[in-house]
Amino acid sequence: MPIQSKTTPKDFFLHLLSIVTLYGSAVAFLILIFQYINILLPDKLHGGIYEVLSARGTARGALATLIVVFPVYVWSTWFLGKMYAAMPEKRLLWVRRWLIYFTLFVAALIIIGDLVTLVRSLLEGELTIRFVLKVVVVLFVAGSVFGYYLADVHKNHTE
């Protein structure tokens, strides 16, 4: 195993930028999809047209966030990838490992909480297509993040 290199402020803040923009992008994407679900399947008992108008405004904010934050995530991930190719020992930086394992932990908690919420609603007999779509979207986003970073962890262990 190669000797672990020293973490520089550049390393620390690039890794932090990558993870924070990942979280921001994931949350903005979830909000955007939730609002589209709210617009396409409005709750006629609670809100009606006011909910649709509110959802449109919230969707615009989430879309603006995605337009700015997601490209920063893509750039920071690409830049870190170039750095790892040039200096593979950078994959072993403590800040990178801690942020990846923290992200796996958070994603696992979100998946567990999402499934508990689904089972609870099923047991209460309050499943709607709108609710199930939102659960599926959360599972997809959290599962994608979890799967991507878990594969990255396994890749590091096999190199």
Beta strands, then each sheet from edge to edge (+ up, - down):
end
